Amino acid sequence: MNAPYPMSPQWPDRRALYDFQSNTLSLLIISRRCRDVLESGHHANIEFLPVTLLDHRGKVASPSYFIANIQGAVDCMDLERSIFRPEPLKPSTFASCSRLVLRDDRIPEDVELFRLSNGPTTYILKQSLKERLEAAGIQGAAFIPEHEYNSALY
């Protein structure tokens, strides 16, 4: 059975469903249509966990969503050129990042979507996947170019 995932009672007017559903836990909650696109190309090892989205009254808004749990992370952040504040209890990850620079030579060629090891709730996708998502009309995601990324904004 799909795990229930309720919408926040703090935002009762926000009931629209998108292919990427925003949430406060930084999870990738995606529609079946988005899952199909992710499965159509090269990507990281992704576990799709079914969830049923519940509206603010506890009624089923959609039974066809998934948490896209990306397994592992890629260590490709250029620590010398990026501007970030380390997490005090885990200095290998950033608490905030105002300038993100990636090392392309550390990103596997056959991986289109991955977590950043220095920022595990930061998801990186390659241009090829972005283009497939846009061509499929996928909605609800903000694709931020690397040079514009600022963790304080997202």
N, C-alpha and C positions, 0 to 999 in steps of 0.2 A: 504494500500500500504506500502511496506517496505521502511523504511527511507534510503536514500542514505548515504553511508559512504565511502568517497574517500580515496585512498591511498595517502601518503604524496608526494608532488612534490619534496621534498628534497632528496628522494631516488628513482629516476626513474628506477633504475636497479633492485629494489627489488619488483618483481611482483609475486613471488611464493605464492600460497595459501596453508595454513596449517589448521589443525583442530582447533588449537588455533592460532588466528591471532594477532600478536603483534601490539601495537598501543601506542601512546604517552599519552593517557588518563587513562592508567591502567584499562581499561575495559576488561572483559572477552568476547572477540568476538570469537564465536565458530561455527564450521560447524554443519550441520544437524546430521552427524554421531556422533559427540561429544555430541550433545544434547540427542541423543538416549541413549548413555551410561549413561549420567547423570540422565536421567529419569528412568533408569533400576534399581536403588538401592535406599538406604536411603540417603537423603540429606537434606540440608536446604531448606527453601522455596525459590524457584528460579522462577523468572519471565523471560520468554524468549521473547525478543523484536526483531522482524525480521528486518534485515538490508540487503541492497543490496550493496555489495562491488563494488566500481568503481575503475577502473584503473587510471593511471596518465593522461590519455587523456579524462577522464570522461565517458568512455564506461563501460558497465556492465562486471565485472570480475566474479561475481557470485551473483545470487539472493537468495542463500540458506544459509545465515549466520544469527547468532543471537547474541544479547548482552545478556549474562547470568547475570541478575541482581539479586545478592544474597541478599535477604531481611534480615535485622538484622545483628547482630554480636555476637560473643561469647567472654565473658570476661574470658580468660583463661591464659593470660600472667603472668608468675611469675615475679612480679616487683622487688622482692628481689634478684633473681638470674640472671635476664636478665641484659644486659648492653645496655643502650639506652640513647638518648638525647631527653628530652621532647620537644614537639612543644611549642614555646613560647606563642602563643595565645590560645592554647588548651592543657594544660599540661597533660591531661588524654590520649593523643595520642603521639606517638613518631615521632620526626623529622628524626631520624636515629636510627638504632639498629644494633649493632655489635655482640651481643650474645642474641639469642632468646631462652628462656626456657618456655615451656608450662606446665600448671598444668592439667594433664590428668583427675583429679577428677572433673574438671569444664567443660569438654567437653561432651556434651550429647552423649550417646552411639549410638543413631539412626541417628546422623548427620555425613555425610561423607565429606561434603564440606561447609566451612563457612568463613566469614570475621573475622579477628581479631579485636576486639573492640579497642585495643590500636594502631592499624595500619590498618585502614579501606581499604587500597588498598593492604593489604597482605592477600592472600587467603591460607587457610590451608585445606589440604585434608588428609583423612585417607588412610592407606596402602591398604585397601580393594578396594577403588575407584581407586587408582593409578594402582593396578594390573588389574582392569577391563579396564582402559584406555589403558594400554600397550597391553593387550591381544587383544583389538580391533584395534591395530595398529595406535592409535591416535598420530598425529605428531604436533610439534610446541610448546610443553610445556616443561619447565625445572622443574623437581621435585627436590627441594633442601631439603635435610634432615635438620631437626630442628637445630642440632648442627653445621651445616655449614652455616646457614642463616646469611647474612650480607646485610642490606638494601642498602648499598652503591653500591653493585654489581648488583642489580636488579632494 
